[in-house]
Amino acid sequence: VRRAWMASPTSVQDMFLASVRQARENNGAAPNDPLRAQGSGAFPEMATQFIREGQEAGEFRRDLDPAFMGLIFVTQLISTAGFWISSAERDPRIYQDHTLQVVSVMLNGMGRS
């Protein structure tokens, strides 16, 4: 699971950029967003499920609460997007680099020790 996640960081970045772009275009409302239809907990729940699967596969530590780790993971990614949006230079490479750093820190921190 961890290898697959790290192998496709662009999809995560694209999802965040599309969500931010759509929210901005719709003044904060994204009526066509499938996650919106599921409620604001859909993305943390996806992250929680990802972490559970990693724990079941033996890739992530089992002593961590998957729901809490999912919430931390999503919070860090949203904070990264917010930091990038509010920065003077909105170079997508900076956002991609920061997102990869968050993903790397989270995955390595949750990894088996």
C-alpha positions as CSV (number, residue, x, y, z in Angstrom):
1,V,0.0,0.0,0.0
2,R,2.8,2.4,0.9
3,R,4.7,1.7,-2.3
4,A,1.6,2.3,-4.4
5,W,0.8,5.5,-2.5
6,M,4.3,6.9,-3.0
7,A,4.4,5.8,-6.6
8,S,1.4,8.0,-7.5
9,P,1.8,11.3,-5.6
10,T,0.7,13.2,-8.6
11,S,-2.8,11.9,-8.2
12,V,-3.0,13.2,-4.7
13,Q,-1.7,16.6,-5.8
14,D,-4.1,16.7,-8.8
15,M,-7.0,15.9,-6.5
16,F,-6.2,18.7,-4.1
17,L,-5.5,21.2,-6.9
18,A,-8.8,20.2,-8.6
19,S,-10.7,20.6,-5.3
20,V,-9.2,24.0,-4.6
21,R,-9.8,25.2,-8.1
22,Q,-13.4,24.0,-8.1
23,A,-14.1,25.5,-4.7
24,R,-12.6,28.8,-5.8
25,E,-14.6,28.8,-9.0
26,N,-17.8,28.1,-7.0
27,N,-17.1,30.5,-4.2
28,G,-16.4,27.7,-1.8
29,A,-19.2,25.4,-2.9
30,A,-18.3,22.5,-5.1
31,P,-21.7,20.9,-6.1
32,N,-20.2,18.4,-8.5
33,D,-17.6,17.1,-6.0
34,P,-18.3,13.4,-5.2
35,L,-16.7,13.8,-1.8
36,R,-19.0,16.7,-1.0
37,A,-22.0,14.4,-1.5
38,Q,-20.6,12.1,1.1
39,G,-20.0,14.8,3.6
40,S,-16.9,16.5,4.9
41,G,-15.7,13.3,6.5
42,A,-15.2,11.5,3.2
43,F,-11.6,12.4,2.7
44,P,-10.5,11.6,6.2
45,E,-12.4,8.3,6.0
46,M,-10.5,7.5,2.8
47,A,-7.2,8.2,4.6
48,T,-8.3,6.1,7.5
49,Q,-9.1,3.2,5.3
50,F,-5.8,3.5,3.6
51,I,-4.0,3.4,6.9
52,R,-6.1,0.4,8.1
53,E,-5.1,-1.5,4.9
54,G,-1.5,-0.7,5.6
55,Q,-1.8,-1.9,9.1
56,E,-3.4,-5.1,8.0
57,A,-0.7,-5.6,5.4
58,G,2.0,-5.1,8.1
59,E,3.3,-2.0,6.5
60,F,2.1,0.5,9.2
61,R,2.5,0.3,12.9
62,R,-0.5,-1.3,14.6
63,D,-0.2,0.8,17.8
64,L,-1.5,3.8,15.9
65,D,-5.2,4.8,15.8
66,P,-6.0,4.7,12.1
67,A,-8.8,7.3,12.4
68,F,-6.6,9.8,14.2
69,M,-3.7,9.2,11.8
70,G,-6.1,9.7,8.9
71,L,-7.3,13.0,10.4
72,I,-3.7,14.1,10.9
73,F,-2.7,13.1,7.4
74,V,-5.6,15.0,5.8
75,T,-5.1,18.0,8.1
76,Q,-1.4,18.2,7.0
77,L,-2.3,18.0,3.3
78,I,-5.0,20.7,3.7
79,S,-2.5,22.9,5.6
80,T,0.0,22.4,2.8
81,A,-2.5,23.5,0.2
82,G,-3.5,26.5,2.3
83,F,0.1,27.5,2.8
84,W,0.7,27.2,-1.0
85,I,-2.5,29.2,-1.8
86,S,-1.5,32.0,0.6
87,S,2.1,32.2,-0.6
88,A,3.2,35.0,-2.9
89,E,4.7,32.5,-5.4
90,R,2.2,29.8,-6.4
91,D,4.7,27.6,-8.3
92,P,3.1,24.2,-8.5
93,R,6.5,22.6,-8.0
94,I,6.6,24.1,-4.5
95,Y,3.2,22.6,-3.7
96,Q,4.2,19.2,-5.1
97,D,7.5,19.2,-3.2
98,H,5.7,20.2,0.1
99,T,3.0,17.6,-0.5
100,L,5.6,14.9,-1.1
101,Q,7.4,15.9,2.1
102,V,4.1,15.5,4.1
103,V,3.4,12.2,2.5
104,S,6.9,11.0,3.1
105,V,7.0,12.0,6.8
106,M,3.6,10.5,7.4
107,L,4.3,7.2,5.7
108,N,7.7,6.8,7.2
109,G,6.4,7.8,10.7
110,M,3.6,5.2,10.5
111,G,5.9,2.6,9.1
112,R,7.0,-0.4,11.1
113,S,10.0,0.3,13.2
